[in-house]
Amino acid sequence: MIPQRYRRFVLVLLLLALGVAALRDFSRLGAALPWRTMDEFADFYCAGLAFDRGVSPYTYEPLRTCEHRINTGPSFRGKLFAGNPAIAVPAPQPPYDFVPFMALARADYSVARAIDAAAIVIAVALSAIVLSAIGVPLALSVAVFALSAGYVELNTAQIAPFALLALVLCGLALERGRDRLAGVLAALTAIEPIVGLPVVVATFLLVPRARWALAAALAGLFALACAIAGPKALLEYVVAVLPAHSRSELLFPFQYSLTSALATLGVPSAAARLAGAASYLLLLAAALIIAPRTSVQLRRRAFIVFVPALCCVIGGSFLHQEELCFAIPAVTLLAWETTGRQRTIATVALCLLAVPWIAVWGAKQLFLASLLIVATILVQLRLDLRTSLITFCAIAAAIYCFELAPPKLPVPASMPAIYAAGELVSLEWRDYTALRSTHDPLWFAIKVPTWGALLASLAIAASISRRI
């Protein structure tokens, strides 16, 4: 029997060895390293350039022309755009999101890209530090965000990390009783509307002292959007751009939404969209009941905004892997603050959510990095040895089995229509995603661990709230 004082030493050595091996494998990604891909930065850059020149970034032109000028080279994007002159990728964010991209669009593209990469890395790092300040170990907060936010968001160059930072800062402000500041930060989560709506509603209803600051910050965002796009264009964004884009990825394999899952299973599109929208509203209502009660039971005011953020990435009508990081703060805090069976379930759920399954499935070099993340979470949360080994081995086996059959998707050689310059680019994108749809059941199965983890986490929060 190994003495207790030597077990930690052996464990540290094993983690270090796994870390070195994971770093070596990660470096072998080569051209697929996240700071070399940043797939969607070109879309945001071109949208910012359009706004800077006083034209709409939501229409087919000038977005298509700009993206074809920038997306060149041997990457997947470069080859896709070179072989498909009609393709364009939408950037369907609210106008106020493009203020920094308007500034970046005035700089050289490579310089702007480097600035954005640095900003994403800083936002994720600060999110980990802030989550640690709320009360979890820094090693745990770094582990839960390393791949789920760090790798995923940098790989796609999404703006979700900035909304994530606003979310965890809002949680910290609530923990420290700085409600007015929490109101401002809650408004800033509207950088990503999918999380912004539930967080804003929860803050307004559940934190009375934050209301005026929240209202003022929202008014500022509204004024900024009007100044950039104009009131008419802003209204068009709400009533035309968002609905068109929400319908554009019905069968896109990268979708995690309930709408997409139902459509994949054969449910008619209208019913699938209705179910997705209804689930989002239903879960928002549930969050408003569960969040304050969980907050009281666990004596953590951060749950007032963390639980709605968790609920916003369950179901819905439009959801990508990049938005799943919004569930991480709630699940991390649940795993840290609970005991017994609830702690075990929350910890396993956190391990599953910390692994970006689709990304890992497509890049074998992330296999060891994923196992390092899982091992670190299990060690930090001190799950019993038997459960830890079962969890670690089950996740390792699942990833390995998926990687035996790498993901394959059709890539359209050309688009099936000619698009008018003034048409919404989401209409072209709908045709593109339809051509990339697949009947491969593995694309459905790869999402099951994440869906299970999200539902299990919500069930834990709900069971805690029922104690009152």
LUMFIGU-789499 format. One line per field, with one value per residue (C-alpha): residue number from 1; x negated, y negated, z. Coordinates in Angstrom, 3 decimals, always signed. Each point is the difference from the previous one (the first is absolute). Layout:
<sites>
n = NUM,...
xx = X,...
yy = Y,...
zz = Z,...
</sites>
This chain:
<sites>
n = 1,2,3,4,5,6,7,8,9,10,11,12,13,14,15,16,17,18,19,20,21,22,23,24,25,26,27,28,29,30,31,32,33,34,35,36,37,38,39,40,41,42,43,44,45,46,47,48,49,50,51,52,53,54,55,56,57,58,59,60,61,62,63,64,65,66,67,68,69,70,71,72,73,74,75,76,77,78,79,80,81,82,83,84,85,86,87,88,89,90,91,92,93,94,95,96,97,98,99,100,101,102,103,104,105,106,107,108,109,110,111,112,113,114,115,116,117,118,119,120,121,122,123,124,125,126,127,128,129,130,131,132,133,134,135,136,137,138,139,140,141,142,143,144,145,146,147,148,149,150,151,152,153,154,155,156,157,158,159,160,161,162,163,164,165,166,167,168,169,170,171,172,173,174,175,176,177,178,179,180,181,182,183,184,185,186,187,188,189,190,191,192,193,194,195,196,197,198,199,200,201,202,203,204,205,206,207,208,209,210,211,212,213,214,215,216,217,218,219,220,221,222,223,224,225,226,227,228,229,230,231,232,233,234,235,236,237,238,239,240,241,242,243,244,245,246,247,248,249,250,251,252,253,254,255,256,257,258,259,260,261,262,263,264,265,266,267,268,269,270,271,272,273,274,275,276,277,278,279,280,281,282,283,284,285,286,287,288,289,290,291,292,293,294,295,296,297,298,299,300,301,302,303,304,305,306,307,308,309,310,311,312,313,314,315,316,317,318,319,320,321,322,323,324,325,326,327,328,329,330,331,332,333,334,335,336,337,338,339,340,341,342,343,344,345,346,347,348,349,350,351,352,353,354,355,356,357,358,359,360,361,362,363,364,365,366,367,368,369,370,371,372,373,374,375,376,377,378,379,380,381,382,383,384,385,386,387,388,389,390,391,392,393,394,395,396,397,398,399,400,401,402,403,404,405,406,407,408,409,410,411,412,413,414,415,416,417,418,419,420,421,422,423,424,425,426,427,428,429,430,431,432,433,434,435,436,437,438,439,440,441,442,443,444,445,446,447,448,449,450,451,452,453,454,455,456,457,458,459,460,461,462,463,464,465,466,467,468
xx = +0.000,-1.447,-0.169,+2.285,-2.893,-1.376,+3.330,+0.147,-3.567,+0.780,+3.189,-1.875,-2.588,+2.724,+1.739,-3.310,-0.766,+3.475,-0.428,-3.299,+1.445,+3.134,-2.058,-2.127,+3.101,+1.637,-3.024,+0.389,+3.239,-2.211,+2.166,+3.043,-1.319,+2.799,-1.924,-0.672,+3.605,+2.238,+2.563,+2.666,-2.181,+0.236,+3.793,-0.103,-2.794,+1.990,+3.167,-1.919,-1.391,+3.529,+1.308,-3.054,+0.883,+3.662,+1.467,+1.784,-2.057,+3.125,+0.518,-1.697,-2.108,-2.418,-0.611,-0.608,-2.562,-1.943,-0.068,-1.286,-2.761,-1.150,+0.646,-2.943,-2.770,-0.197,+2.377,+3.465,+1.535,-2.412,+0.751,+3.741,+0.159,-2.330,+2.163,+3.391,+0.281,+3.549,-0.595,+0.229,+0.107,+2.301,-0.987,+3.455,-1.007,+1.731,-1.443,-1.662,-2.213,-1.766,-1.438,-3.412,+0.064,+0.641,-3.237,-1.843,+1.184,-2.122,-3.138,-1.856,+1.878,-2.864,-0.487,+3.737,+0.080,-2.855,+1.726,+3.214,-1.871,-1.679,+3.331,+1.649,-2.844,+0.092,+3.794,-0.138,-2.914,+1.808,+3.155,-1.963,-1.522,+3.377,+1.646,-2.822,+0.673,+3.583,-1.369,-1.238,-3.673,-1.843,-1.193,+3.638,+1.189,-2.885,+0.772,+3.714,-0.640,-3.203,+1.617,+3.702,-0.729,-3.718,-0.447,+3.532,+0.378,-3.475,+0.390,+3.134,-0.846,+3.440,+1.060,+1.505,-3.065,+0.846,+3.564,-1.405,-2.287,+2.939,+1.994,-2.610,-0.740,+3.727,-0.020,-2.972,+1.659,+3.116,-2.115,-1.598,+3.229,-0.798,+3.418,-0.205,-3.186,+1.687,+2.775,-2.481,-1.785,+3.296,+0.771,-3.414,+0.829,+2.277,-3.188,+1.426,+3.803,+0.593,-1.430,+0.718,+3.797,+0.290,-2.740,+1.559,+3.493,-1.260,-2.011,+2.883,+2.519,-2.199,-2.468,+2.016,-3.037,-1.444,+3.008,-0.916,-3.588,+1.230,+2.519,-2.618,-2.491,+2.622,+0.990,-3.656,-0.235,+3.215,-1.301,-3.289,+1.815,+2.141,-3.071,-1.734,+2.846,+2.835,+3.427,+1.434,-2.898,+0.130,+3.696,-0.745,-2.669,+2.549,+2.957,-1.799,-3.678,+0.378,+3.002,-1.638,-3.224,+1.778,+1.582,-3.262,-1.558,+2.912,-1.995,-3.520,-1.955,-1.826,+3.261,+0.731,+3.507,+3.212,+1.358,-2.857,+0.189,+3.724,-0.439,-2.753,+2.396,+2.560,+2.272,+1.435,-1.994,+2.819,+0.697,-3.721,-0.457,+3.055,-1.226,-3.449,+1.375,+2.466,-2.740,-2.133,+2.865,+1.028,-3.542,-0.299,+3.114,-1.436,-3.277,+1.828,+1.420,-3.073,-2.707,+1.019,+0.783,-3.299,-1.744,+1.579,-0.601,-3.681,-0.573,-1.372,+1.598,-1.892,+2.601,+2.513,-1.688,-1.881,+3.139,+1.724,-3.211,+0.068,+3.638,-0.592,-2.230,+2.485,+2.419,+0.756,+0.159,-3.577,-3.038,-3.619,-2.895,-1.390,+2.947,-0.242,-2.651,+2.780,+1.070,-3.450,+0.139,+3.244,-1.103,-3.435,+1.553,+2.555,-2.771,-2.000,+2.828,+1.969,-0.780,+0.684,+1.829,+0.735,-3.700,-0.809,+2.568,-0.993,-3.683,+0.611,+2.187,-2.758,-2.525,+2.314,+0.617,-3.694,-0.689,+0.960,+1.181,+0.369,-3.387,-1.714,+1.698,-1.526,-3.493,-1.679,-2.751,+2.509,+0.511,-2.640,+0.836,+3.604,-1.116,-2.247,+2.973,+2.189,-2.716,-0.575,+3.720,+0.278,-3.053,+1.083,+3.508,-1.377,+2.382,-0.578,-2.562,+2.444,+2.387,-2.911,-1.513,+3.349,+0.675,-3.504,-0.016,+3.547,-0.750,-3.313,+1.716,+2.822,-2.410,-2.151,+2.996,+1.238,-3.465,-0.039,+2.591,-1.078,+2.732,+0.879,+2.217,+0.779,-1.564,+2.058,-1.945,+2.377,+3.120,+3.330,+1.173,-1.059,+0.571,+0.900,-2.382,+2.741,+1.257,-0.686,-3.164,+1.751,+2.093,-3.141,-1.336,+3.187,-0.723,-3.621,+0.820,+2.662,-2.634,-2.254,+2.686,-0.577,+1.880,-3.034,+1.297,-3.410,+0.658,+2.997,-1.774,-2.981,+2.327,+1.615,-2.674,+0.435,+3.796,-0.071,-2.378,+2.151,+3.211,-1.676,-1.335,+3.431,+1.522,-2.482,+0.777,+3.728,-0.293,-1.916,+2.651,+2.782,-1.411,+1.676
yy = +0.000,-3.388,-2.445,-3.044,-2.476,+1.775,+0.273,-3.711,+0.067,+2.899,-1.730,-3.224,+1.959,+1.721,-3.305,-1.585,+2.892,-0.219,-3.763,+0.300,+2.623,-2.093,-3.104,+1.978,+1.323,-3.422,-1.551,+2.551,-1.668,-2.104,-2.053,+0.961,-1.763,-2.313,-3.251,+1.051,+0.791,-2.664,+0.929,-2.610,-3.042,-0.824,-0.182,-2.421,-2.023,-0.389,-0.877,-2.636,-1.371,-0.186,-1.943,-2.260,-0.852,-0.608,+3.101,+3.074,+3.069,+2.149,+0.042,+2.230,-2.866,-1.469,+2.883,+2.619,-2.079,-0.881,+3.592,+1.310,-2.587,+1.105,+3.755,+1.226,+2.554,+3.757,+0.115,+1.613,-3.456,-1.114,+3.045,-0.286,-3.622,+0.560,+2.821,-1.548,-3.613,-0.454,+0.923,-2.555,+0.557,-2.254,-1.930,-0.330,-1.862,-3.164,-3.275,-1.049,+3.099,-1.375,-3.159,+1.630,+1.654,-3.369,-1.145,+3.203,-0.286,-3.127,+1.985,+2.525,+3.328,+2.010,-2.610,-0.114,+3.789,+0.083,-2.612,+2.001,+3.206,-1.720,-1.433,+3.451,+1.587,-2.816,+0.249,+3.761,-0.347,-2.746,+2.137,+2.772,-2.437,-1.558,+3.407,+0.831,-3.231,+1.197,+2.900,+2.955,+1.004,-1.749,+3.332,+1.107,-3.214,+0.143,+3.633,-0.532,-2.880,+1.173,+1.933,-0.877,-3.728,-0.479,+2.409,-0.129,-3.783,-0.722,+2.673,-1.715,-3.564,-0.396,-2.839,+2.320,-0.368,-3.656,+0.852,+2.804,-2.476,-2.354,+2.948,+1.122,-3.618,-0.482,+3.072,-1.348,-3.414,+1.677,+2.086,-3.187,-1.943,-2.453,+0.182,-3.151,+1.211,+3.381,-1.777,-1.541,+3.312,+1.835,-2.397,+0.690,+3.707,-1.159,+0.139,+3.476,-0.397,+3.695,-0.378,-3.704,+0.344,+2.461,-1.735,-3.437,+1.228,+1.840,-2.990,-2.408,+2.188,+1.448,-2.797,-3.182,-2.171,+0.797,-1.173,-3.617,+0.838,+2.845,-2.254,-2.709,+2.470,+1.486,-3.490,-0.656,+3.132,-0.958,-3.504,+1.410,+2.386,-2.852,-2.170,+2.713,+1.504,-2.490,+0.714,+1.456,+2.424,+0.995,+0.822,+1.995,+1.920,+1.030,+0.825,+1.359,+0.880,+2.001,+2.088,+0.697,+1.112,+2.156,+1.881,+0.308,+2.955,+2.357,+3.099,-1.348,+2.789,-2.471,-1.088,+1.004,-1.486,+1.879,-1.259,+1.583,+3.243,+0.363,-0.840,+2.623,+2.542,-0.797,-2.521,-2.550,-3.223,-2.263,+2.234,+0.316,-3.777,-0.504,+2.624,-1.606,-3.482,+1.344,+1.908,-3.148,-1.968,+2.894,+0.440,-3.746,+0.176,+3.014,-1.852,-2.899,+2.468,+2.176,-2.688,-1.953,+3.147,+1.636,-3.236,+0.001,+3.699,-0.062,-3.595,-1.006,-3.045,+0.739,+2.680,-2.798,-0.498,+3.281,+2.192,-2.039,+0.223,+3.781,+0.166,-2.085,+2.698,+2.825,+0.477,-3.178,-0.585,-1.054,+1.184,+0.732,+1.593,-3.511,-0.948,+3.074,-1.694,-2.086,+3.089,+0.529,-2.564,+1.431,+3.623,-0.736,-1.744,+2.800,+2.597,-2.029,-0.893,+3.268,+3.277,+3.692,+1.244,-3.507,-0.847,+3.211,-0.638,-3.657,+0.927,+2.583,-2.536,-2.594,+2.450,+0.607,-3.720,-0.879,+2.224,-1.587,+3.273,-1.011,-1.734,+2.955,+2.431,-1.789,-0.495,+3.034,-2.281,-1.208,+3.479,-0.262,-3.644,+1.041,+2.739,-2.472,-2.336,+2.827,+1.245,-3.497,-0.511,+3.362,-0.706,-3.515,+1.107,+3.019,+2.575,+3.463,+2.127,+2.567,-2.588,-2.036,+2.960,+1.016,-3.559,-0.460,+3.332,-0.390,-3.421,+1.232,+3.020,-2.119,-2.463,+2.823,+1.802,-3.157,-0.679,+3.441,-1.430,-3.625,-2.512,-0.344,-2.626,-0.802,-3.228,-1.649,-0.818,-2.852,-1.684,+0.886,-3.572,-3.520,-2.446,-3.664,-2.454,-1.352,+3.392,+1.062,+2.079,+2.491,+1.136,+1.102,+1.517,+2.076,+1.589,+0.663,+1.687,+2.133,+1.271,+0.895,+1.954,+3.677,+3.109,+1.412,+0.968,-0.739,-3.716,+0.431,+2.329,-2.338,-2.521,+2.440,-0.348,-3.782,+0.159,+2.507,-2.154,-3.109,+1.763,+1.633,-3.375,-1.600,+2.911,-0.559,-3.718,+0.759,+2.596,-2.484,-2.666,+2.352,+0.118,-3.327
zz = +0.000,-1.033,+2.975,-0.287,-0.179,-3.099,-1.815,-0.754,-1.258,-2.336,-1.149,-0.766,-1.996,-2.002,-0.751,-1.015,-2.334,-1.512,-0.329,-1.867,-2.346,-0.572,-0.780,-2.453,-1.779,-0.018,-1.688,-2.813,-1.103,-2.271,-2.341,+2.082,+3.117,+1.185,-0.451,-3.592,-0.855,+1.636,-2.638,+0.600,+0.609,-3.705,+0.301,+2.935,-1.608,-3.229,+1.913,+1.940,-3.257,-1.425,+3.002,-0.117,-3.607,+0.803,-1.672,+1.366,+0.992,+0.048,-3.772,-2.545,-1.246,+0.960,+2.433,-2.720,-1.898,+3.143,+1.277,-3.331,+0.043,+3.456,+0.093,-2.040,+0.404,+0.661,+2.978,-0.212,-0.193,-2.693,-2.149,+0.623,-1.107,-2.955,-1.331,+0.716,-1.224,+1.291,+3.635,+2.808,+3.766,+2.062,+3.107,+1.601,+3.169,+1.249,-1.338,+3.267,-0.153,-3.060,+1.576,+0.650,-3.416,-1.632,+1.603,-0.920,-3.609,-0.351,+0.816,-2.110,+0.042,+1.537,+2.737,+0.719,+0.177,+2.514,+2.169,+0.004,+0.890,+2.941,+1.170,-0.069,+1.977,+2.571,+0.347,+0.639,+2.438,+1.919,+0.079,+1.695,+2.501,+0.818,+0.447,+2.390,+1.903,+0.509,+2.002,-2.055,-0.355,-2.822,-1.413,-0.289,-1.668,-2.483,-0.792,-0.643,-2.427,-1.697,-2.843,+0.333,-0.359,-0.682,-2.883,-1.415,+0.000,-1.372,-2.671,-1.319,+1.146,+1.528,+2.297,+2.643,+2.327,+0.565,+1.012,+2.186,+1.758,+0.591,+1.417,+2.537,+0.976,+0.565,+2.248,+1.954,+0.399,+1.417,+2.369,+1.365,+0.253,-2.793,-1.591,-2.107,-1.617,-0.499,-1.903,-2.432,-0.476,-0.530,-2.838,-1.538,-0.296,-2.849,-2.076,-0.594,-0.040,+0.673,+3.518,+0.349,+0.044,+2.931,+2.008,-0.510,+0.910,+3.093,+1.188,-0.521,+1.842,+2.746,+0.806,+0.673,+0.755,-3.438,-2.013,-0.682,-0.917,-2.196,-1.747,-0.556,-1.461,-2.315,-1.106,-0.772,-2.151,-1.791,-0.668,-1.253,-2.358,-1.338,-0.510,-2.011,-1.996,+0.354,+1.559,-3.230,-0.514,+3.663,-0.315,-3.154,+1.918,+2.633,-2.260,-3.077,+0.543,+3.228,-1.166,-3.371,+1.640,+2.570,-2.935,-1.931,+1.852,+0.485,-0.998,+0.487,+1.766,+2.264,+1.663,+3.628,+0.107,+0.695,-3.312,-1.926,+2.000,-0.707,-3.679,-0.230,+1.496,-2.687,+1.730,-2.496,-0.079,+1.209,+3.001,+0.758,-0.021,+2.203,+2.479,+0.128,+0.669,+2.579,+1.821,+0.246,+1.569,+2.251,+1.307,+0.557,+2.168,+1.843,+0.557,+1.645,+2.542,+0.497,+0.075,+3.120,+1.966,-0.918,+0.893,+3.469,+0.660,-0.975,+1.194,-3.375,-1.630,-3.217,-0.739,-0.667,-3.384,-0.392,+0.010,-2.758,-2.012,+0.417,-1.072,-3.130,-1.518,+0.520,-2.875,-1.938,-3.722,-0.768,+1.949,-0.854,+1.842,+0.556,+2.252,+2.242,+2.155,+1.596,+1.954,+1.502,+2.874,+1.398,-0.262,+1.505,+2.983,+0.418,+0.039,+2.522,+2.378,+0.128,+1.739,-0.377,-3.047,-1.281,+0.040,-1.861,-2.732,-0.338,-0.244,-2.725,-1.839,+0.281,-1.475,-2.944,-0.573,+0.217,-3.022,-3.359,-1.513,-3.632,-0.037,+1.683,-2.356,-2.967,+1.466,+1.551,+1.329,+2.622,+1.481,+2.740,+0.690,+0.649,+2.380,+1.834,+0.456,+1.297,+2.382,+1.383,+0.662,+1.760,+2.160,+0.922,+0.967,+1.881,-1.297,+1.466,-1.827,-1.392,-1.454,-1.325,-1.816,-1.480,-1.196,-1.405,-1.813,-1.336,-1.500,-1.420,-1.567,-1.434,-1.622,-1.360,-1.496,-1.705,-1.391,-1.638,-2.421,-0.672,-0.867,-3.652,-1.580,-3.637,-1.245,-2.771,-3.149,-0.848,+1.294,-1.647,-0.623,-0.928,+2.830,-0.290,+1.659,+2.274,+1.213,+3.558,+0.027,+2.303,-2.987,-1.832,+3.220,+0.325,-3.383,+0.950,+3.321,-1.685,-2.433,+2.953,+1.868,+0.642,+1.078,+1.810,+3.501,+1.531,-0.447,+2.295,+2.417,+0.497,+1.649,+2.428,+2.747,+0.005,-0.009,+2.847,+2.039,-0.467,+1.016,+3.008,+1.161,-0.309,+1.945,+2.852,+0.161,-0.060,+2.771,+2.170,-0.586,+1.110,+3.535,+0.758
</sites>
